Amino acid sequence: MIVYKVFRKNGDLKTDDLIGVLAERRRDLRGETHFESGLRWARSFFNDMIKDRQAISVVPNEFEVRE
């Protein structure tokens, strides 16, 4: 399972604000890297909350799922 921490770049304070966490369970990323897949998903998910799509960044973390 891949967990993406989604940040918004705050230009006034020069910091990144955590706006959400997205969890992806699929293993097939359709030829994209973890970063590209998470960034595309975060931009589509948080599109209504943030007007500047370029201000969104993601940090992927991969976790092992135990069943």
VEXNUNU-994944 format. One record per atom (N, C-alpha, C): residue in one letter; y, x, z. Coordinates in pm, whole numbers, plus 50000, padded with zeros to 5 digits. Example, Ala and Ser with C-alpha at 12.3 -4.5 7.8 and 13.67 -1.06 7.14 Angstrom:
VEXNUNU-994944
A494315131950780A495505123050780A496705132050780S497755128550708S498945136750714S500035129050787
end
This chain:
VEXNUNU-994944
M498845008550000M500005000050000M501235009050000I502215005349923I503455012949913I504555004549976V505315010850065V506435004150130V507715010850082Y508635002850033Y509915007949984Y511015004150083K511745014050132K512935011550211K514095011050112V514845000050115V515904997950017V517255000250087F518065008950029F519365012450085F520475008749988R521645006250046R522865003849968R523805015349998K524325021549894K525255032649912K526625027049951N527135031650062N528445027450110N529425038550080G530245036649978G531155046949933G532295049650029D532715039550105D533825041450198D533455050950312L532275049150367L531845057350480L530925068850438K530555069250311K529655079350256K528325079550330T527795067550354T526495066150420T525655056350340D524395055350377D523495045550316D523115035350422D523245022550388D522895011650478D521565005750438L520655004250533L519354998150507L519554983150490I519134977850373I519294963450349I517964956050348G516854963250339G515574956450341G514404965850318V513214960150338V511974967450316V511074958750230L510534964450123L509634957250033L508254963850038A507214955750046A505844960850050A505124956949922E504524966849856E503824964549731E502354967949751R501484958649720R500064960649743R499294964749619R499844962249503R499094965449381R499024980549361R497944984949300R497744999149278R498225003449139D498244994149044D498644997348908D500164996148896L500845007048868L502305006948855L502745006048710R501795003248620R502065001448477R502775013448415G502325025348449G502855037448387G504155042448445E504655036348551E505905040748613E505605048648740T506575056548783T506435063448910T506715053649024H506415057849147H506695049349263H508185046149272F509005056149246F510445054349255F510955044349150E510525045749025E510975036748918E510525022448944S509285020748987S508755007449014S509505000749128G509735008149237G510455002649351G511904999649322L512545008149244L513955006049210L514124993749123R513244991749028R513304979848943R513104967149025W512144967449115W511854955849199W513004953049295A513564963449356A514664961749451A515914956349382R516204961249262R517374956349191R517244941749153S516054937349117S515864923349084S515844914549208F515314919649320F515204911749443F516544910249514F517334920949521F518604920849592F519794919249498N519584914249379N520644912649280N521724903049327D521374892349396D522374882549442D523174887449561M522624896449640M523314901249760M524324912149730I524034920449632I524874932049602I525364931049458K526664932249440K527224930849306K527054943349221D527114955049283D526954967549209D525494971849212R524774970049102R523344973349097R523104988349108Q524084996449073Q523925010949080Q524005016149223A524435007849318A524565011949458A523245010749533I522195005949469I520905004049535I520035016449512S519415021149621S518465032249611S517245028849695V516105034949662V514855032249734V514215045349779V513435044349887V512635055549936V511215050449951P510295054849863P508905049949872P508105057649977N507285050350052N506335056050147N504985049750119E503965057950109E502625052850079E501795052850207F501175041550235F500325039950352F498915036550310E497955040750388E496555037550361E496205024550433V495645015250358V495265002350414V493815003050457R493584999550581R492204999450633R491754985050648E490594982450592E490074968750597E488934967350693
end
